[in-house]
Amino acid sequence: MSTLSAFSEKDQHYYQYQARQEYLREQRTIQHELEQATRALLQANQREQLALQEKQASQQREELALAEIEQLKSLLAKKM
């Protein structure tokens, strides 16, 4: 109650207080949005890395399959 009385007696202090509270709210909002954007970028980066790993694994499987085909071809050629 004493805080309210002080504010009502001195409008300037009240407006300074309100301005400071508004500034703090804006700063928290900016910080929150920055954190969200950072998380989104990190998630996008992780998805990109997973896609790259999947592509590399697919290429390795393809190379193994081609090597197996070549091995089978050579076995067939030896039997003929």
C-alpha positions as CSV (number, residue, x, y, z in Angstrom):
1,M,0.0,0.0,0.0
2,S,2.8,2.4,0.8
3,T,4.2,1.8,-2.8
4,L,0.8,2.8,-4.2
5,S,0.7,5.9,-2.0
6,A,4.2,6.9,-3.2
7,F,3.2,6.5,-6.8
8,S,0.0,8.5,-6.4
9,E,2.0,11.3,-4.7
10,K,4.7,11.4,-7.3
11,D,3.3,10.7,-10.8
12,Q,6.8,11.0,-12.3
13,H,8.0,8.1,-10.3
14,Y,5.0,6.1,-11.3
15,Y,5.5,6.7,-15.0
16,Q,9.2,5.9,-14.7
17,Y,8.2,2.6,-13.0
18,Q,5.7,1.8,-15.7
19,A,8.3,2.6,-18.5
20,R,10.8,0.4,-16.8
21,Q,8.3,-2.5,-16.5
22,E,7.4,-2.1,-20.2
23,Y,11.1,-2.1,-21.1
24,L,11.6,-5.3,-19.1
25,R,8.6,-7.0,-20.8
26,E,9.9,-6.0,-24.2
27,Q,13.4,-7.4,-23.4
28,R,11.9,-10.7,-22.2
29,T,9.9,-10.9,-25.4
30,I,13.0,-10.3,-27.5
31,Q,15.0,-12.8,-25.5
32,H,12.2,-15.4,-25.8
33,E,11.9,-14.9,-29.6
34,L,15.7,-15.1,-30.0
35,E,15.8,-18.4,-28.0
36,Q,12.9,-19.8,-30.2
37,A,14.8,-18.8,-33.4
38,T,18.0,-20.4,-32.1
39,R,16.1,-23.6,-31.3
40,A,14.5,-23.6,-34.7
41,L,17.9,-23.2,-36.4
42,L,19.4,-25.9,-34.3
43,Q,16.6,-28.3,-35.2
44,A,16.9,-27.5,-38.9
45,N,20.6,-28.1,-38.7
46,Q,20.0,-31.5,-37.0
47,R,17.4,-32.5,-39.6
48,E,19.9,-31.5,-42.3
49,Q,22.6,-33.6,-40.7
50,L,20.3,-36.6,-40.4
51,A,19.3,-36.3,-44.1
52,L,23.0,-36.2,-45.0
53,Q,23.7,-39.2,-42.9
54,E,20.8,-41.1,-44.5
55,K,22.1,-40.2,-47.9
56,Q,25.6,-41.4,-47.1
57,A,24.2,-44.7,-45.7
58,S,22.1,-45.1,-48.8
59,Q,25.2,-44.6,-51.0
60,Q,27.1,-47.1,-48.9
61,R,24.3,-49.7,-49.3
62,E,24.3,-49.0,-53.1
63,E,28.1,-49.5,-53.2
64,L,27.9,-52.7,-51.3
65,A,25.1,-54.0,-53.6
66,L,27.1,-53.1,-56.7
67,A,30.2,-54.9,-55.2
68,E,28.1,-58.0,-54.5
69,I,26.7,-57.9,-58.0
70,E,30.3,-57.8,-59.4
71,Q,31.3,-60.6,-57.1
72,L,28.4,-62.7,-58.3
73,K,29.2,-61.9,-62.0
74,S,32.7,-63.1,-61.5
75,L,31.5,-66.3,-59.8
76,L,29.2,-66.9,-62.8
77,A,32.0,-66.2,-65.2
78,K,34.3,-68.8,-63.5
79,K,31.6,-71.5,-63.7
80,M,31.0,-71.0,-67.4
